[in-house]
Amino acid sequence: MSFITKFRVGLLFAVLCAITAVSAQSITLDSLQRRFNDQRFGMFLHFNMNTYSPGWGNARVNPLLFNPTNLNCVQWASAAVAAKMKWAVLTCKHHDGFVIWPSKLTPLISPAYTIAQSAQPTLDVVKSYTDAFRAAGIMPGLYMSGWDVAQGIDRTITNWSAAQRTYILGQIRELLTNYGEIPIFWFDGYSWAMGHKAVPWQEIRDTIKALQPNCVIVETNGMNEPWESDILFIEEPLGNWVPAGNTYAACQAQTISNGWFWDNSAATLSSLKTVTYIVTDHINAMNPRYCSFLLDCPPNRQGQLDAAIVTRLTEVGAAWTPPARLRLPTQLPMIERPITPVSATATSGTAANAIDDHNDWTGGPEFQRIWQSTGNLPQSVTLDLGSIYNNITYLFYLPRRETGNTTGNITAYRIYVSTNGTTFTQITTGTAIGGGTFGTWAATSAIKRVQFAPQTARYVRLEAVAVNGGTAAVINEVAVGGAAPTSAVKEPVTKHSLPVYRSSIRTVIGRCSFDPAFAGKIKSVGVYDLGGRLVGLKIFAKNSVDLQKDFGVPNGVYVLKMKDVAR
């Protein structure tokens, strides 16, 4: 018997004797989207430093300004119940970076800028909110901005440092481990500003899903389709409206008063949106479009909803009878495991614009970052994923988004993959999901999705063969990744169900379980911190790894690089 065989048998026997596991099946994304869709009416709670210091993305102000002398989250929840609301979202951290929970993280820029430095240092607004709304039968969602002025994370950054990644991921960890099950997590301040590549979205999404597998992710991106998020969000004050014929699980937000955060208008009944506006023009109008109405009801500086808002919400509840909810259509597949490219090259044009993840729109020059080819077709953009990944199954293409302008949108394409950047193989079988057969797309501005057999690659190339009008191909964004395996299980908060193929790189927290198909396989497991430093390397035959027990690393987010060494 060889050493490898003895090692495998011995370790496998020990693991089978020592480990017992009890886990609950996680809810599929499609089911989570249906659950969200059934809520129909929710409460947005903009309550943070801008309640006391009006503005948007302000520089630090004196934290003692934050002084809710009579915080009453039970009153907020009672008003939501009176209005027949079923879900809510609280601004735990807005763009200025002030934190309304007692964060234990060491700040990147001292001093700390949290509720512990405020005039009410013993409060935990997030706990008071989640406890009150959960007790009232309302789904408590959490909002957090990745744009953090107080910590020097602003809109000009093109790539977060390791310290910035660790800090933001640490804040996510605190929010998603300290307050029970969180069904909705909302991220803001970066897709339309810094971009997913700078953030990086891959690690953020993996972290959220690792900590809260049954949480849907909402993102502010200014689009009328979800892009690497679970729920479509429409921001009405910008002039947007959920489109006719929408079939995505969606939400649209509007303010009950004159602004997202409290001002004097919130205290005056005559200045609030009317019952007809809320019920007829919004909730009932959005219901056939599978869209939930999220009404912002900003608490005042004492930490309560003004009497006028409570009265109006009570009137809304009395006037509205929830109609039968149309069954949400089967949702188009999403990239549940996005892979953030490290760079891109192109046959012409500025390749980086195709992966900056600024979801461009007609809001100004800062949003007009498209890749546009020059010269004769075909022309292509090649993504470098930084490492070889298995189970790549999707490519998403976002065309030009200018209203009424589809010139340059790709109408015929080829997709190639490579492990070495030299030899490329064309993917010859696959299905375009919505909008034509494999190899062709309609010239519309809608997201184009291609699903194909699982690929192993480091490089993915999208080649434009034909375009709509003219000869210059246009790519707003291109993204690749995979879907979560249907066999994923929900484990305690510090655990993460993790598939392993012949090789794999994943972001994990605490404990991870490998795919049962690889039980007993000899696997090389390397653990890296988010700065890329190797902190542990071992050979395992067992079917799970506990980062603390097996590698002695402290709690946190790490990258595991795994390989089946028996192959």
N, C-alpha and C positions, 0 to 999 in steps of 0.2 A: 504494500500500500504506500503510495507516494506521500510526501510531506503535505502537499496541498490537500489530498484526499483526507488524511488524518486530521489536518487542521479544520477542514470543513465539517467533518463528522463530529469532531469533539466540540467545536463551538456551537454547531447547530443543536446537538443534544443538550448542551448547557442552557442554551437560550430557550429551547422548548420546555425544559424542566423549570426554568426560573420565571418565565414571563407569562402572565395572564393579562388579557386585554379585553376591556368592555368599552365599546364605542357606539355612538348613535349615528345612523346614516344622516349625512348632511342633505340639505334641500337643494335640488337642482336649481341652476340659475333661472330656467324657464319658470319654475314654480315660485321662486322669489320675486320675479318680475310680475307674476300674476297676483301674488299677495300684495305687492305694492300698488298695483293697478286698482285693486278692490277698495283702497282707502278713500280715494276721491277728493278729500278735502282736508287740508292740513294747516298748521300754524307755524309760520316762520318767526323766530324770536331774535331780532338783532338787539343784543344787549352786551355791551362791551365798553371799552374806553371812549368810543365815539358817542356814547350816550351822554357823556360828561364833557367831552372835548370834540365838538363837531368837526368833521373833515373826512378825509379818505386817504389811507396810507400815510398818516401823519408821522413826523418824527416824534420821539419820546416826549411825553409830557409828565408832569409830576404825578406819580402813581397814586398819591393821596387823593387825587381828584375822584378816583373810583370809590364811591361811598354810598352803596345801597343800604340806607339805614333801616329799611323795613322789607327786606327781600321776602317775597311770598310766592314761591313757585306753585304752591297748592292753588292759589288764586288764578295763576295762569292756566293751570290744568282744568280748573272748574269752568273757566270761561270757554276753553276749547271744547269741553264736554257739552256745554250749553249750545254751542254752535254746531254740534254734531261732527266735529273734526275727529279724525282717526289717527293722524300722525303729526309729528312736529320736528323742527330742526332748530338747534340753539347755536349761535355763533360763539363757540368756545375760544377761538382766536381769530381776529380779523387781520387786515393787512398791516396794521401798525405793530402787531406782534404781542399785544398785551394778552396775558393768559388768565382766564377766570377759574382755573382750578389750581390747587397747591402743587405745582410741578416740582419735582425733586431734581430736575436736570441742572447741570452746571451750565450757565449761559455762555454763549460764544463771545458776547460782549457784555462785560460787567457794568453796572450791577444787574441782577435779575429784574425782570419786568413782569411780575405776576401779581395775583391777588394777595400774596403774602406781604407785598410791599404797599398794599392799598390801605385805605382808612378802615377796612374791614378784613384784617389779615387772617382771621380764623374761618372765614367763609369758604365753602366749596360750592360754587354756583352750579357746576356740572352735576354734582351728586344730588343737590336739592332738586334740580330740574328732572334728572332721570328717575329719582325716587317718586316724585310727585306725579309725573306723567305715566309712568309704568303702573302706579297704583290706580290711576284713573282709567286704565285700559287703553291708553294712547301710546303708539309706537314712538319712542324717543330717539330721534336722529341727532347726530353731532356734526357740526360744521367746523372746518379748520382751514385757514389759508396757508399756503406754502410761501406766499409773499410775506416776508417778515422784516419790516423796516428796522425794528429794534435789534435784530441780530445780524443786520447787514446783508440780508438775503433780499435783493431788490430785483427790479425788472431788467436790469442791464446784464445780469449774470447769464453766461452762456453754458456754464457747467459747474454744478455744485461741487464744492470741495468735500473731502471725506468727512471733515468735521461737521459741515453743514448737513450732509446726508445723515450722519449719526444723530445729530440734534433733532431734525425733523422726524426721522423714524422713531426716535425716543419719545417724542410728543405723541405720535400715533399710538405707540405701545402703551403709554400711560392712559390715554383716553379709551383704548379698547381692551384694557385688562382690569381697570379699577371700577368700572361702572356697570357690570353685568352685561347681558346680551344687548348689543347695539344693532338694530336692524337696518339702519341707514347711516352711511358715512359720506359726507359731502366735502369735496376738495375744491379749492378756489385759488385764484391769484397766480396761475402759472401757465396753463395751456394757452390762454390768449395773451399772455405777457412773456414769460420766459421760455415756455415750450416744454414738452414732455422729455425731450432729450436732455435738457439741462437739469431736470428735477432729481432723479430719473424716475419715470413713471413705472418702469418694470419692477423696481424694488419696492416702491410705495404700494403698488397693487398687490404684490406677493405678500407683503407684510400685513396689509389689511385682511386679506383672505386667510392668511395663516392664523391670525388672532381671532377673527370672526368669520368663519366660513359661510354663515347664513346672513351676511350683511350685503346689501346692494350698494354699489358705489355710484354716486352722482357727481358730476363735474360741471363747472361753469366753462363753457367753451364757445358760446355764441353761435352754435350750429342748429340746424333743424333735424339733425340725426345724431345719435350717440356715436362717439369715436373713442374706442377703448374704455368705455364706461358702461354701466349696466342700465342706466335710466337716462332718457332724453330730458334735458332741462331747457326751458324757454324763459328768458328774462324779459318780461313784458315792458318795464319802463324804458328799455332801449328801442321800443317800437316793434318787438317781435311778437309773434302769435303762433300757437301750435298749428301747423299747416293742415289744410283740408285733406282728408284721406290718410292722415297719420295712423299708423298701426303699431308704433313703438309704445312700450310702457313709458309714460311721459309725465312731467309735471311742469306747470307754468306758475311763475311767482309774480305777485303784484303787492304793492303796499296799501294798507288800509288808510294811511294818512299821507303826508306829503313827502316822506322820506323813509329810507330803510331804518335808520335809527330815530330815537325819540326826538321830537321837537314840540313846540307848543300846540301845533295843529292836532296832535294826538289826543289832546285833552278837550277838544271841542267837537261835539257831536255833528254839528253842521259841516265841518270840514272833512269828515270821514266819508269813505265810499258808501254809497247807499245800499240798502238791502237788495233792490232790483239789480244794481250793478254787480253785486257779489253773487246772488243766487241765479238770476236769469241770464245775465250777460256773461257769466264766467263758469260757475260750477256746472250748470245744466248745459251750457254751450260746449263745454270741454268734454263732458261725459261721453258723447258719441265718438270722440276722437281719442279715446283711451288716455285721457290726460287728467291728472289730479291738479286741483287748484290749491296753490300754496299762498296763503294770505299772511303778509308780514304784519304782526301786531307788536310794535316795539314797547317794552316795559319802560317806565319812567325812571327818574333818577333815585327814587326811593326803592325801586326794585319791584314795583307793582304795575299792572295794567291800569291805565286811567279809567275812571268810571265810564267815560264816553265809549271807550272801546269795549268794555264789558257789556254795556247796554246794547251796542250795535251787534255784537256777537250773539247775544240772547235773542235779538230780533231776527237774526239770520237763521238761527236754529228753529225758531217758531215758524218761519216762512218756508223752510226747505224740507221736503220729504225726499230722501234719497231714492232715485228711481232704480229699477233693476239694472245692474251693471252688465254691459255686453261682455261676453267672454273675449279676453284678449287673444288676438290671433297668435298662432305659433310665431315666435320671435326669430328673426334672422340670426344666424350664428354670429357671435362676437369673439374677438380675440381676447380670451380670458387670461391668457399668459403672454402678454406682449413681450417682445424681445427688443430692447433699445439698441439701435445700431451705434457703434462707436464712431463711424465715419461713412462717407459715401463718395464714390467717384462717378464720373459721367463721360460720355463720348463728346459732350459739348455742354455749355451752360454751367451754372453754379449748382453743383450737386447737393451741397449742404442745405439748400433751400427745400429740398424734397424730404428732409428728415428733421427739420428744426421743430416740427410739431407746433408751430404757430398755426392754429386753424384759421387760416387767412380769410378775411372778409373785406367788405368795402368800408371799413371804419377808419382808414387812414394809411399812410405809407408804411407804418410799422407792421401792418398786417399783410402787406402785399409781398410776401416772400415765396414766390413760386419758382420752380425749376422750369426753364424754357429752353428748348434745344435750338441749335442753329445748324444749318447745313441740311443735306438731304436725309430723309428717313431711310432705314431705321436708325433710331437713336435710343440710348439706354442709360439708366441709372443703376449702379450696383451698390448694394448695402453691404457693409462689413459689420457683422454681428459681434466681432471681438473674440469669439470662441466658437467651437463647433457645438451646435445644438441638435438634439434629436426631436422628433415629433413636431416639426414645423408643418402645419397643415393649412394655414391661411395666409393670403396676401390681400390687403385692403388698399384700394387706390381712391384718393380723394381728389376729384377734378377741380378745375377752376370754379370759384364760388361767386363770381360777380354776377349780379342780377341781369338775366337776359343775355349773358355772354358765354357761349360754350366753345368759342374758337380755341382750337388746340387741344381740346379734351380727347384723350386717347380712345379710339374706336376699334382698333385691332392691336393685339399684343402677344408677346411671348414671355414666358417666365423660365429662368434658368437658375440652377443651384450649383454650388461648388464647395468643396472642403478646403481647397488650397489656393483659390483665387486665380488659378491658371487654367484648369480643365473644368469647363462648365457643361452641365447636362440639362437639356431642355426637358421640362416637365410636360409630357405629352398627353397625359390624361388628367381630367379634372372637370369641375363644374363651376361655372360662374353663377353665384347665388343671387338671382334677381337680375334682370336686364340682359338676357341673351345667353348664347352658348359659349362654351370655353373658347377663348381666343378672340371674342368680339365683345364690345360694350356699346351701349347706347351713348349718345353724346351728351346726355343730361348731366346736371351738376350733382346727382345723387352719388353716395358712396358706392363703389364697385367692390364686390367681394368675390374672391376665388378660393375654392376649397379643393385640396388635392390630397393624394395619398401622403402619409407621413414621410417627411424628408429629413435627412441628416446633412447639415450644411453650416458653413460659416458665412458664405457669401450668397446673396439672393439678388438676382438681376431682373428688372422689369424693362422690357424692350418695347418701344412704341413702333408699330409697323405702319399704322395709319392713324390720322387724326381728323377731327371735324374742322374743315375750313383751313386754308393756308397749309403750311408745311412745318410749322414749329409745334412740337409736342409740349404739353403743359402738365406738370405734376404739382399739385398743391401739397399733398403729403402721400407717402407710401409707408405702410406698416406691415410687419409680419409677426407671426406667433402661432400659438396653438390654443386648444380648448382644454379646460380642466377635465380629467378623466372621470367617467361616470361612476367609477368605483370609489371615488373619494369618500372618506368618512370624517365625521366631526368628532374631534377628541377634545380633552380639556384645553383651556385657553393657551397653555404653554406648549401645546403639541401641534404638529402640522403633518398632514398626510402628504406624502411625497412619492411620486413615481420615479423609478429608475429604469432606464433602458440600457443600452450598451454603454453609454456614457451620458452624463447629465450634469448640468450646473443649475443650482436652485438657491434662492434665498430662503432661509429658514430661521425659526425661533424655537429655542428650547429643545424639544424632542421631535424627531421625524421618523415616520414609518416608510419603508420602501415598498415598492410594488410586490405583492405576494408571489408573482411569477418568478421573482428573483430570490425567493427564500433559499438560504443555504449557499448562494453564490458567493465566491470570494470577491470582495469589492474593496478597492482602494478609495478611501474617503479623506479628502483634504479640506480643512476648515480655514477660511480666510476672513479677516475682518473687512469692513467696508472700505478701508484704505488700500486693500489688496495685499496685506501682509499675511503670510502663512502662519497660523497659530497652532496648527495640529495636523498630523498625518498618520493614519492607521489603516491596517488591513482588517476587514470585518467579514464574517460569514453570516452574522445574524441579520434579522429582518428589520431592525430599528436601531437608531442611534440617539443617545441622550447627550447633548453637547456638554452639559455641566459634568455629568458623571463619567463619560467616556473620554472627554478631552480637557476637563477642568477649566473651561472658559466661563466667564461670568455671564449673567443674563444679558441678552442683547440680540441683535440681528447679525447673522453671519451668512457667508456664501459657501455652500458645499460643492466641491467638485468631486464627482464620483466616476469610477470606471470599473467595469467587470474585468478583473485581471486574469480570469480564467480563459478569456477569449484571445 
